[in-house]
Every structure is written in structure tokens, then in C-alpha cells.
Amino acid sequence: MFISSHKKRLALISVHGDPAIEIGKEEAGGQNVYVRQVGEALSRQGWQVDMFTRRSTPDQAGIVQHTPDCRTIRLTAGPQKFIPRDELFEYLPEFVQAFQQFQSDLGAQYEIVHTNYWLSSWVGLQLKKLQGAKQIHTYHSLGAVKYQAVSTIPLIAKTRLATEKTCLETAERIVATSPQEEDHMRSLVSTKGEVDIIPCGTDIRRFGCVSRAEARQQLGLDQDAKIVFYVGRFDPRKGIETIVRAVGRLERQDNFKLVIGGGSRPGHSDGRERDRIESIVADLGLQDVTTFPGRLGLDNLHLYYAAADVCVVPSHYEPFGLVAIEAMASRTPVVASAVGGLQFTVIPEVTGLLAPPKDDAVFADAISRILSSPEWRDQLGEAGRERVETIFSWDGVASQLSKLYKRVLKESSQSEVAAKESSDSAVSA
């Protein structure tokens, strides 16, 4: 396949988060969206972008072309089947070998590798050693934070924590998606290393393109309904139980709906969590007001955001939280947990409300406040849209990343020149 020779090559590495996979499948969420959208936006800014991930089924295409200058490349590393992320580490050396073989076949090396999540950071660290690649890294999730919120610590935890610390201290730059994430890095991981804050983005053309009335008409929802919306993976850490119990506390109104969107696969972890959530819905007698539309995608996700009166993001932890800015772009106010990057994206009393994680009583009060005042709901929604347009567009994010990459390459070039001059001076002396 022809590759533009005049463009700088960039490798985005996302071992477990396939940018070309359908969002909503297991292990497919915000990271997949981030890599795909950043990759495509960077290609519009003059980069030749190759996004590397792991092949998880034999029938997957090896290369998926998204735009003329942006593609997903699936490398074989371990069995070609779904493997949970906590069990992928042993296959990373194969991933590195496959990456270098791809470079060899291409006849060129990637000067810049932007790695995503700790598994990919390990790959990047090896590429720094093997070929001097310049590494930019985005964590998406910090083990030091995650392990505070789970009851069972996985066996891989020690390796993850050590890798995240080494990456922070040795990568050319770390991209934190919010000030809160940078604070966590400094307080829980290391005070060393170079950190730049560049937020995640969203598609401001897609989200916000329809009115609430139009969206409800297309989805067959009553124009007078009070609609509370959640979308995301079925994962205990996403806090879906909190929103269900919060709704259970609300006074029953006519035409009330709780919509819990997201994919699930029977027999996998998200399928088991969906079963658990459905049992809680049944225990609270909420079956008549709760719907599970399943996996939402390109054809309907923007409609659900626009149709909702309020979008709830009850996560126990989010480094950033793409759902919040997708809802805000859709002019829908957000009630979110006061954790991580959600404290950066959502401005309390301006674009939505924040509540302590797992506190269904406070979530219930926040949801009720917005539902009871349509005028205030609309004010919050408009302020949210304005905030997203100003700060969180993908093209704006890509522009900041592009400048960062170029700065790193320039610094590297200047460092190499200085080292050469120093060496020449020593020889002359």
C-alpha cells in the first residue's frame, strides 16, 4: 500500500484496545475511541498514522484503512482469541517482535511511538532500548489508583506498578488528560518525569447535531418523558449499581425512564455484570421503567445522548471520562462521580453536578434537581456544549499532540547535535 513519503510517520500503540473494533464489545471503550479519533485527527494534520493493536480473532483483517493516512495494523501476539488485559503481559515480547518485523517490511522506523495504557507502555520502553524510539505515553488508567478501589488485587499488579513508574520517569513525555490525573501521578507514582496536560476530545459535529425533540421522535420515545441515561461497559467499577439504586430512591413520576446502554457478551465479565444489574433492577421493582437497549454505536448513540434529560456517569474512578463530554456536547447535563478527570470535565452547578462515588442518596438528589427544573436543565446543557466546543474537540486535541511530537523530535535532534559536538571537541583535544 502506498504511503506518503513526505509525511512524518507516527505509531500509536494500543495493545488491548483495538481502534478498529466496534465500541461496546468487551475491552472496547474510551481508550479505543481515543486512539481512533486522535489517529484520524492527526492524519488530517499531516501525519502518517499507523495504529498498532493485537489480533484477537483469526478472521480479523490484518490492516484496516480508516483514512488515506490513518490505518489500524493488527499484530499477532499470542493466541488469536480474546484474552483479558490482566493476562496479556506474557505475550508482549511477541508484540514487540511483530512490530519490528512490520517496520522491517516497511523499510522504515517510527521515530515517535505514542503508547496507550500500561501494557503498551512496556512495548514502548522496549522500543526505546532496541531502536531509540521517542516515547509519548497516555495512561488511561493508573494501577496505583485502580487498586485502591478494587477488593481483589490481580497477580500482575506488581509488574504493572513497576512498569508505570519506569515509564513516567523515562518516557520523553507523559500526556495526562486532566490536572487530577497529573496529581495522581505525582502523589502515587513518581515526582520524576515530564508531564503535559492534553485532554481527551469528542466529535462536536456528531454529538449535538439533533435536538431533544428530534432525537426522541427518531427513537420512538415520549416527548414528555423524564429520561435518565447511562452508557458504558458493564463493569462493577463503572458504578451502574449506584445509578439503579439512586433511581430507586426517586419519587415515581409518570413517564419516567432509566436507559442503561452498553454491550454485553454472555459468559464474559460484562455479561455477568449485566445479569447482576438486571437482578438489582428487579429487586427494586424498576423493570417497568428501565430499558437495556444494548450496544450503541454510530447510528444511534448521539440520539440517546440528545434524548436524555440527564446523563449519569457514576464511575468509581475515571482518569478522564469521555461519556461526560459526549453528553455535554449533546447539550445534556451530567451527574458524575467526583473522581479523577470528571472533576475537570464537569463544572458543578454550571454544566452538571458531582456526587461522591457509590453514594446513591446524593446521586438521587442531584438527578432529581435537574429533572424538576427543565429551564435549569437547558441552561446546564448549553453551558456544557460551550465548554466542549472551547476545549474538547478532537482536532484541537490532535493539534496539541502534534505540537508535542514535533517539540520532542526537535529536542532530540538538538540533543544529538550537542552530543556530537561535545564528542568532536573531546577528540580534538
N, C-alpha and C positions, 0 to 999 in steps of 0.2 A: 504494500500500500504506500502511495506517495506521501511523504512527509515534507512540509515546507522547510527547506534548508536554512532560510533566513531567520527563522524564529528560534528563540531560546526554548530548550526542552525542559520540562518540569515533570517530576514524578510525584504524584500524590499516592501515598501508600496507606491502604486501609484493609489490613489482612482479613478481618472478620466481617467488616461492613461493606458489602458489595454495592457500589454506586449504581449498578445497572439492575438491581433486583427490585421487585415490587415491594413498595413500602407497606409495612404492616405484617409481613411474614416474620417468623421468629428470628431474632437478632437483626431485625431491619427497622431502624427508627431514625432518630435525629442525626446520628453520625452519617448514615448513608445519604440523607438529604444534604447535609453539609458538604460532603466530599463531592457529590454530583453537581450541586449548584455552584460551588466555588470553582470546580473544574471548568464547567461551561462558561462561567463569567470570566475566568482568567483567559480562556481561549479567545474571548471577544476582545481582550486587551492585548493580544499579540503573542501569547504564549502557545507553544505546542504542548498540550497537556495529556499525559498518559496516567491513568488511574489504575493502580495495581491492587488486585484483591485475590482471594483464594477461590479456586474452583470447588464448588460444594456438591455438584452432581455431574455425572458423565455427559449428560445431554446439553449442558450449558455451552453457549458459544465461547470460543477462546477469546475473541475480540468483539466488542460491541462499539460501534461508531455512533457517537451522540451528535457531534457537530464536525465540520471538516477538520477542526484542530483539537478535538477532545474525544477520547475513547477510553473504555474500560478494558483492561487486559487481565484475564483470569489465569493465574499460575497454578500448576499442580503442586500441592504440598500436603502429603499425607493422603488418606483415603478420600475419594471423590464422593463425599457424603456430608450431611450436616454434622458438625461437631460443635458442642457448646464452647464458648470462648475460653472458659477456665480449663479446657482440656486441649487447647491448640498449641501451647508453648513448645511441645516436643517436635512439632512439625516446622517450626520457624527456620531452622538451618536449611531445610529443603526449599523453603520460600526464597531465602537469600540466594541459593544456588540457581534457582529458576529465574530469578530477577537478573542475575549476572549473565546467564545464558541468553536471556532475551536481549540484553544490551549487546552481547557479542554478535548475535544475529543481526541486530540493528546497525552495528558498526559505529556505535557512539555511546558515550556515557552521559548520565544525568548529573549535572553539577549540583543541582538543588534537589533534595528529597524532602517533601513535607509529609511527615508521618502523623497518623491519627490513631489515638488510643495506645495503651502501653505495649500491646503486642507488636504493633507496627514500630513503636519507638525502639524496641530491641533490634528489629530489622535495620532501622536507620543507623543505630550505633555500630552494627557490623559493617554497613556500607561505608561509614566514616573510616573505620580501620582498614578495610580492604581496598578502597579506591579514593579516599579523601573527599567523599561527598559532603556537601554542606547541608546540615540537618536543621529544618524548622519542625517544631512539634506542637500539636494540639492534643491535650489530654482527653477531652470529652468527659472524663470521669477520673477522679483521683482515688486510688486504693485507700489512702490514709483517711479519706472522708467516708468512703463507702463502707469500710469495715467497722466504723463506729455505729453504723445504722443496721447491721445485719446480726442475726443471732448465731449463725454458723460461719466461721471463717474458713474459706477453702484452703486446700493444701498449697495452692500456687501463691498464696498471699505474700510469703516472704520474698519470693522471686519477683513478684510484681512491685512490691515496695522498693526493693533494691534497684530495680530497673528504672522506676520513675525518678528516683533520686539521682542516679547516674545521668539520666537524660537531662534533667533540669540543670545539672551542673556542667554538662559538656556540649549540649547542642548549641549551634550558633544562635538560635533564638527559640524561645518558648512563646507560643501565642495563647494568652489567657483570653477567654471570651467575656469576662466580666471582672470588675475590681474585686469582687468577692472571691472569685477563683484564684486570683493572684494572691490575695490574703491567705487563702488556704495553703497555697504552695509555699509561701514564706514561713508560715507558722507551723506547718505539719510536715513539710518535705525537706526544704533546704533554703538557706538565705543566699546561696550562691547561684550564679547563672543569670542570663539576660532574658527578661520578660517584656513583651509588648502586649498591650490590651487591644484586641481587634474583635469586635462582637460577631456573632453569627448574623445571618440575614434571612430575608424571606422574599418571595416573589410578589412585589407590590402591584404587579399588573393582574396576576391571577386572583389573589386574595383582596377582596374589596371591590370586585367588578360587578357585583349584583347587590340589590337592596334586600332588606329583610323580607319584605313582602314578596318580591320576585322569587327569592330562594325558597320560601315556604310554599309558594304555588308550584314550583318545579318538583319539590319533594312530597307534595300532597299533604302538607301539614296545615293545621288550622291557623288562620291569621291571628286569632285571639289567644292562642295557646301561650303558656309560660314554659319556655324550653330551657333546660339546664343541660349543658353538653360537656362530655369528656371524650377525648380521643387519645389513643396511645396504645402501647403494648399492654397485654395482660401480664403484669409482673407485680408482686407484692410491694416492691419499692415505689411503684407509681401511685400508691395510695388510693386505689379505686374504692376500697372498703370505706375510706373516710367520706367520700362524696355520697356513697349509698346511705351511710348512717346519718349524714347531715340532712339528706333529703327526707329520711325517716322522721326527723325532728320537726320538719316544717308543717305548718297547718295545711291540711289538704285543700287545694283550690280546684275549682272546676278547670278542666282543660290543661292540667299540669303534665309535663313530660320530662323524664330523665332519659337522655340519649347517651348510651355508652358505646362509642365507636372504637373499632380496632379489630385486628385479625386474630385468629387463633387456629391452632393445629391440634386436632385430637391426639392425645397421648404425649404431647410435648408440654413443656413447663407453662406456656401461655394458655394452652387448652385446660390444664388443671386449675390455673388461676381463674379462668373464666367460669369453670364449674363452681369454684368456691364463691365467687362473687354472685353468681346466679342463686346459690343457696341462701346467701345473706339477703338478697332481694326478696326471695320467697319468705324467709323468716320474718321480715319486716312488713310483709303484705304489700309490697310495692310492684308486684307483677303487672298490674293493670296500667301503671304509669311509666314503666321502664321498657325501653326497647334497645336491642342489640343489633344494629344494622350490619355488623361485621366489618370487614376490611374496607376502608375508604381510600379513594385514590384520586387520580387526575380528573375524573369525570364528575365527582360529587363531593369531595372534601370541602372545597370552597363554599359549596351550597350549605352544608351543615354549619360551618362557622357563621355564615351570614344569617342563617335562620335562627340561631340561638339568641336568647336574651342574655345569657351569661355563659362563659366557658370556664370550667374549673380545672385547675392544674394542682392536684393535691399530693404531688410527689414528696417522698421523704427527703430526697436530695436531687438537685438539678444543677450542673455546672453552668448551664445557660437556660435551656427550656425553649425550644423552637415553637412549641404549641402556643405559648403565650403571645409571641409576636405575630404568629399566623392569625390568631384570633383578633389581636389589636389591629392588624392590617385590614381585617374584615369588619372593623367598626363594632366589634363585640367586646364588652368589658370582661375583665379577667378576675377571678378569685383564685389566688395561688398560695401555696405554702411559702412562708417567709424563710426560704432556704436558698443558698447558693446564688446563681445568677438571676433567679426570679426576683430577688430584691433589687436588681439592677434594671431589669426589663419592665417590671410593673411598678408604677408610681402610685402609692396608696392615696386614695381619695381623688386621684387625677385620671388614671387610666384603669383603675380597678381597686381591688382590696387584697391585703395579705393576711394570712392566718397562720398560727402555729401548726406545724405538720402533725397529723394524726388527731387533731382537736376538732372532732365533728361538730361540737356545740358552737365553736367560733365560726367554722365554715358555714353552718346553718344560718347564723345571724348575718354573715356577710352576703350570702346568696339572697336571703330574704330582703335585705336592704335594697339591693339592686332590682329585684323583681317587683317590689312595691312602689317603685318610682320610675316609670318609663321615661320621663323627661331627664332625670339624672342618668339613667342607663344610656341614653343617647349622647349626653354630654361626655360621659366616660368614653364611649365608643369613638367619638370624633377626636378626642384628645389622644386616644391610643393610635388612631390612624395617623395623626400628625406626627407623633413620636416615631413611628415606624418609618414613615417617608423620610424623616430627617436623619435617622441614624442607622436603620437596619435593612437597607436594600442590598441585594446580593452584589450588584455592580459596585456599590460603594465599598462593601467588604473586600471584594476582589481587588479594587484599586489600592486599598491599604496593604493587602498582602503582596501585590505586585511591587509596590514601592519597597516593602520589606525585603523581598527576594533580591531586588536589584541592589539594595544597600548592602546586604550580606555579600553578594558577589563582588561588589566594589571594594569592600573592606578586605575581603580575601585576596583580591588582586593586589591591593596596596601592601598588604602584609607580605605577600610573596616577593614583591619588588624590593621591599625594605630588607627582607631576609637575604635576598641575592646580593644586594649592595653591601650588606654587612659582611657576607661571606667573601665577596671580591676584595673588600678592604683588608680583611684578615690575611688573605693570600698575598696581597701586595706588600703588606707589612712584613 
